[in-house]
């Protein structure tokens, strides 16, 4: 399996996880749960969403950093 395909699969998985959490958050907000339980559940879900979004952002930054390094190496090899 090549690295680009693995990268896309990982990003799709993280994005899917995030969408599931957002769906769960929406269901919790619209639920008939007791208010204190609802608030704590919403906080928990928001924390998980935030963590997932941070992971997506970090991973994208890592990918871009690697691509930039590869481009710089190609430029250096081309000028030498």
Backbone as a ProteinNet text record, in pm:
[ID]
protein_1_A
[PRIMARY]
XXXXXXXXXXXXXXXXXXXXXXXXXXXXXXXXXXXXXXXXXXXXXXXXXXXXXXXXXXXXXXXXXXXXXXXXXXXXXXXX
[TERTIARY]
85.4	0	90	63	148.9	109.3	199.3	183.7	69.4	46.7	-62.3	-198.3	-212.3	-339.4	-362.2	-258.8	-268	-304.3	-246.1	-275.4	-422.3	-473.7	-615.1	-707.6	-673.1	-755.9	-759.6	-644	-637.9	-718.1	-704.1	-780.9	-931	-969.9	-1111.6	-1164.4	-1085.3	-1126.4	-1143.5	-1047.6	-1058.6	-1179.5	-1201.9	-1316.7	-1447.6	-1451	-1569.8	-1597.7	-1492.7	-1508.1	-1566	-1516.3	-1563	-1710.2	-1749.9	-1890.7	-1981.8	-1935.2	-2013.7	-2031.1	-1923.9	-1931.6	-2026.9	-2022.3	-2112.3	-2257.5	-2281.5	-2416.6	-2463.7	-2374.6	-2407.9	-2435	-2357.8	-2379.3	-2517.3	-2555.2	-2685.7	-2798.1	-2782.6	-2883.6	-2892.3	-2778.1	-2776.8	-2844.3	-2814.9	-2875.5	-3027.5	-3076.4	-3220.7	-3287.5	-3211.7	-3267.1	-3346.6	-3412.7	-3491.3	-3418.7	-3288	-3208.5	-3224.7	-3198.5	-3196.9	-3088.2	-3115.6	-3031.8	-2885.2	-2858.5	-2719.5	-2646.2	-2715.5	-2655	-2632.2	-2727.7	-2715.9	-2595.5	-2579.2	-2467	-2334.2	-2322.5	-2195	-2167	-2269.9	-2253.1	-2212.4	-2272.3	-2236.4	-2090.5	-2049.4	-1909.7	-1814.5	-1850.2	-1766.5	-1753.3	-1865.2	-1863.6	-1786.5	-1802.9	-1728.4	-1578	-1539.3	-1397.7	-1344.6	-1421.5	-1379.2	-1372.2	-1469.1	-1469	-1345.5	-1316.7	-1200.1	-1071.2	-1060.2	-941.5	-927.9	-1038.2	-1034.7	-994.6	-1051.9	-1016.2	-868.8	-818.4	-675.9	-588.4	-630.3	-554.9	-553.9	-666.9	-674.4	-580.3	-584.5	-499.2	-351.1	-314.1	-175.2	-129.1	-213	-175.8	-158.6	-249.5	-236.8	-108.5	-75.5	48.3	170.3	165.9	277	292	181.5	184.5	242.9	194.9	244.9	392.7	435.9	577.9	661.6	615.2	687.2	692.5	581.3	577.9	673.9	677.1	768.2	913.5	944.5	1080.5	1117	1024	1048.7	1073.8	994.9	1011.5	1147.2	1188.9	1318.8	1432.2	1420.2	1523	1532	1416.2	1414.7	1478.8	1450.1	1509.6	1660.7	1706.8	1849.6	1919.7	1856.5	1914.1	1917.8	1821.6	1815.7	1919.2	1958.9	2055.2	2198.4	2218.2	2355.3	2411.1
-117.1	0	123.5	216.9	334.4	435.4	526.4	621.1	718.8	759.3	853.6	790.7	665.5	596.3	580.4	544.6	530.3	663.5	770.3	904	938.4	913	941.1	857.8	731.8	643.8	694.3	733.3	783.2	911.2	1004.2	1128.3	1102.4	1011.5	976.9	915.3	832	769.1	874	965.3	1071.3	1160.7	1192.6	1275.6	1203.3	1075	994.5	991.2	972.3	974.2	1107.3	1214.9	1347.5	1366.5	1320.5	1331.4	1250.5	1133.4	1050.8	1121.7	1184.5	1258.4	1377.2	1447.7	1560.3	1513.9	1400	1343.3	1306.6	1245.5	1209.5	1334.2	1440.2	1566.5	1622.7	1621.3	1671.7	1591.2	1459	1374.5	1403.1	1425.9	1454.1	1587.8	1688.5	1820.1	1811.4	1730.3	1718.3	1611.7	1548.7	1439.5	1491.7	1398.7	1430.5	1391.4	1390.7	1354.6	1458.7	1415.4	1507.4	1611.7	1738.3	1850.2	1837.1	1793.5	1780.2	1671.8	1563.3	1455.8	1503.5	1577.3	1628.9	1722.3	1810.9	1905.8	1833.1	1736.7	1663.9	1583.1	1527.5	1451.7	1545.2	1662	1759.8	1802.5	1827.4	1864.5	1753.3	1629.6	1515.9	1505.7	1520	1510	1625.4	1745.6	1859.8	1841.5	1784.6	1756.4	1656.9	1550.3	1450.2	1508.9	1592.7	1658.1	1746.4	1822	1909	1828.3	1716.7	1631.2	1573.7	1530.1	1472.9	1578.5	1698.5	1806.2	1844.6	1843.7	1873.2	1765.9	1640.3	1530.5	1544.5	1581.2	1601.1	1713.7	1822.5	1936.9	1901.8	1833.1	1792.4	1700.9	1607.5	1511.9	1583.2	1675.4	1751.8	1834.4	1895	1972.2	1882.7	1763	1670	1631	1606.5	1568.6	1682.5	1805.2	1921	1943.8	1923.8	1939	1838.4	1713.5	1610.1	1643.8	1692	1728	1843.1	1942.7	2055.6	2009.3	1917.5	1864.1	1788.2	1709.6	1634.9	1730.8	1838.7	1936.7	2006.2	2039.3	2103.8	2010.4	1883	1785.8	1773.8	1771.6	1762.6	1886.5	2004.8	2128.6	2126.7	2078.7	2073.8	1975.1	1861.4	1761.7	1810.9	1891.2	1942.5	2050.3	2124.2	2231.4	2185.8	2068.6	2018.9	1953.9
0	0	0	-91.1	-95	12.1	38.8	149.4	125.2	0.2	-28.7	0.4	-36	-11.3	139.2	210.5	355.7	420.7	371.3	422	402.1	282	254.1	341.4	361.3	444.1	587.4	639	776.7	792.7	699.9	707.5	695.9	608.7	595.7	724.5	788.7	913.8	1024.2	1034.7	1135.1	1107.7	982.3	945.6	975.3	947.5	976.9	1127.2	1205.7	1351.7	1397.5	1339.2	1377.1	1341.4	1224.2	1184.5	1275.7	1316.2	1409.1	1542.8	1590	1716.5	1704.9	1592	1571.9	1566.5	1504.5	1499.9	1640.5	1716.5	1854.4	1937.9	1913.2	1984.5	1952.9	1826.3	1786.6	1852.5	1854.3	1918.5	2067.5	2130.3	2274	2302.8	2220.7	2240.4	2229.2	2137.1	2114.5	2200.6	2286.5	2367.5	2487.2	2553.3	2672.4	2800.3	2795.2	2913.1	3022.8	3143.5	3257.7	3230.7	3263.7	3221.2	3264.1	3385.9	3430.8	3352.7	3325.7	3246.4	3102.6	3049.7	2913.5	2902.2	2997.6	2995.8	3002.5	3091.5	3102.6	2975.8	2914.2	2790	2675	2669.1	2566.3	2583.4	2705.9	2732.2	2689.2	2720.7	2683.4	2531.5	2462.5	2316.3	2252.7	2306.1	2253.6	2272.5	2384.4	2409.4	2307.5	2282	2183.3	2042.6	2007.4	1876.3	1863.3	1966.5	1966.1	1949.8	2019.2	2008.6	1867.8	1810.9	1676.5	1573.9	1585.5	1493.3	1508.4	1630.2	1653	1588.1	1599	1536.5	1384.6	1327.2	1182.2	1141	1214.6	1183.7	1196.1	1302.8	1321.9	1209.6	1172.9	1068.7	934.4	903.8	778.7	778.5	892.1	901.2	881.2	937.6	920.3	773.8	707.7	566.2	483.6	509.2	435.1	461.6	585	619.6	541.8	537.3	462.5	313.2	257.9	115.9	87.9	178.2	160.6	166.2	257.7	266.2	139.8	87.9	-35.8	-152.8	-159.1	-266.2	-256.3	-134.1	-115	-155.7	-121.8	-159.6	-311.1	-378.5	-524.4	-586.7	-529.1	-580.8	-561	-444.4	-418.5	-510.5	-532.3	-621.7	-766.1	-803.9	-939.4	-965.5	-862.7	-881	-861.3	-802.1	-778.5	-899.4
[MASK]
++++++++++++++++++++++++++++++++++++++++++++++++++++++++++++++++++++++++++++++++

